[in-house]
Amino acid sequence: MSPRLLLFTLLSTPAFALGVTPARLQPGPTLSLPWAEHGRLSQVTGRAPIGWSQEAYVIPQRPGKNLVRYFDYHWRDHDYLDDDGSAGLRLYFYDREYPVARIAGGLIRESWRYLSDRFQYKPSFKVPYILYNTYREFLETNVFAVQEGVLGVTSPQDLRMSLPYAGEREFFKLVSTHEMTHQFHIQKVAERAASAGMESPIGQFPLWFIEGLAEYYAHNQQMDSETE
């Protein structure tokens, strides 16, 4: 790793990454979801600065194939999390999963506040967060080329992220925080690079570092056999 890339790695790593008592993610209330519609889901994209990586980060990476599509989705969306001075997040969900979206929305808010504190950073690009009700429906997505075995996806290219709720609150929070860590990491690195007149070097970071950081924060900064 070059000295310049090492410097950006250190600058983009959360200030609390080493030797600090972890902040606990406490259960929170569900989210009230007044919705709007902002175009077709196929048009969903964030604003990605020039030079951002083209690779999507998936958890985990395994071979497989997509399933067929079983029904048409009627998508809604809700903008929130911009009350802290950040660009916030746009949560996409469909009519049938409204009760699940209320639960997921509250958990996403917890992760957002937790990572904002850990990274000492407020994202300046709105995050398109595409939520699915079940794992089968997630595999049907045409937003990403999702393979069987993939639990969540984040795109450094256009900031879209997608994952299913799949019925288990704590597991969803784990995977969602993992993917959200990618969002904070991608955006913070890009901003630091832009301030130095450089393209983002995120694509040059080793995968073990990118995924390791996401796992570290997803597991509440606890080092164990899964995160080591």
N, C-alpha and C positions, 0 to 999 in steps of 0.2 A: 504494500500500500504506500503510495507516494506521500511525502510530508504534507502536501496541500490537501489531499483527500483525507489524511488523518486528522488535520485541523478541522475540516468540515464535519467529520465524524464526531469529534469531541464537542464541537459547537452545537450539533444537532441532537446529541444525546441528552435526555432529560437531566436536569441538575440534580435530581434526587435518585439517580440510578444506583448509586453506591452507598452502602453503609447507613441507610436511613430506615427508621421504623416505618413499615408500609402503612398507607392510608387504607382503611377498610371501606369496602363498598357495601353500605348498609341497604337493606330492602327499602324501596320507596313506593309511593302510591302510583296507581295507574295514571295514564295521561288522558286528558280530555282532548278529543280529536275533531275539532271543526275542520272540514276539508275544503279544498279548492281543486281545480283542474288546470294544469299548466301544459297542455299539449299532450301528444302521444308519448307513451313510454319509450318507443323507439327513438325519440328525439332527446331523451334524457342525457345530459352531459354536464360536466363541470367545466370550468375554464382552466385548462392546463397550460402553464407557461412553456415556452419553447425549450426543448432540451430535456423534458421529463422522460423517464423510462417508458418504453412501450410494453414491458412485461407486466402481466397481471399477477398479483400475489394471491395464491390460493392455499387453502389449508384443508387436508394435506394434498400433495401433488400425486395423483395416481391415475393410471390409464383407465379408460372406460368409454362410454358413449351416452349421448342424450336419449331420453325417452320421448315418446310421441306426446303431443299436446292433447289434453282431454277436454278442455273447455275454454271459452273466451274469458279473459280477465277484464273487468271494468275497474280501471285504476283511478284512485283518488290520491291526493297528496296533502301534506300538512307541513308548513314551515315553522320551525321553532328553534330554540337554543341560541338565538341571536341577541338575547337580553344581556349577555356578558360582554358585548362589544365585538364579538366574533361575527363571521358571516353566517354561522348557524348551519342547520341541516334541513333538508327537505325529505321527509319520510313518505315513500310511495307504498301504498297498500291498496288492496282491492276490496270490494264491498263485502264479500263473504268472510273476510278475515278481520273485520272491524273490531270484535272483542279481543282478538289476539294482538292487533296493532296497538290497542290501548295499553296492554301489559308490556309489550316490547318497547313502546315509546317511553315508558317510565324507566325501564332498564337502560335504554340508550342514553337517556338524560343523566343517569347516575355515572355511566362510563365516561360521558363527555366531560362532566365536571371533575371527575377523578383524574383524567388524563390532562385536562387543562391545568390542573394544579401540579401534577407531576412534571409535565413538560414546561411549565411556566410559559404557556403559549396559547394564543387564541387564533384558530384558523381564519384566514382571510378570504378563502374561497368556499362557497356553499357546498356542502357535501350531499350528493344525491344518494340516498340510502333506500334500496329497493328490498322490501320485506316480502317473504313468501310464507304462507300459512303452514305448509307441510314440506317435507324433504322431496317428495315426488314432484310437487309443483315447482319447487326450486330447480329440479333437474330439467324441467320443460322450458326454462327461460331462454329467450332469444337475445337477451341483453349481453350475456357472456356465453362462450362455448364451454359450458359446465360439464364435467365428467363425473361419472359415478364415483363416490368416495370423497368428493370435494365438499367441504362443510361451509365455506364462505369464500368470497372473492373481493379483491380490491384492485382497482386499476390506477396505476400511477399516471397513466396517460390522460384520463379525463375525470378522475376522482370518483367515478361510480363505485359503489360497493353493494353487495347483495348477499343475503343469507336467509335461511328459513328459520322460523321459530321452532318448529318440530315438537312442541308440546312440553318441553322441559325447561323451566325457568333458569336454573343455575347454569345448565349447559349452554343455553342461548347467551346468557350474560358473558360466559367465558369466551365463546367464539366471537361474539360481537365486540368485546373489548380487545381481543386480538386484532380483528380487522380495523377497528377504530384507531388502534396504535399505529398501524400503517398510515392512516390518514394524517395523523398529527406529525409523524416522522417525515412523510413525503412533503407536506406543506412547509414545515419548519426548515428543512434542508433547502427547499427551493427559494424561500425568502432570504435565508442567509446567503445563498449563492448569488441571488439577484442583487442584493445590497453590495456585493463585492464585484459586480459586473461580470458574473460567470453564469454559465448554464448549470443547472442542477446536476450534481454528481451522483444522484441517488442510484442510477443504473450501474455505477461502478462499485457500490458497496457489496461485499460478499453476502450471499443469501443466508449464510449461517448467522450473520450479524443482524440482518433485517428481521428474519423469522425469530431469532433468539430474543431480540428486544420485544417483539410482539408477544411471545410466550411469557416472558418475564413479567410484563405488566398485566397480561390476562390472568396470571396466577397470583396477582396481588403482591408482586415483588418477593415471592417466596421461592427460594432455591430448593428444588427437590429432584427426584429422579426424572421427572417429566421436563423440567426446565433446565437442568444442567446439560 
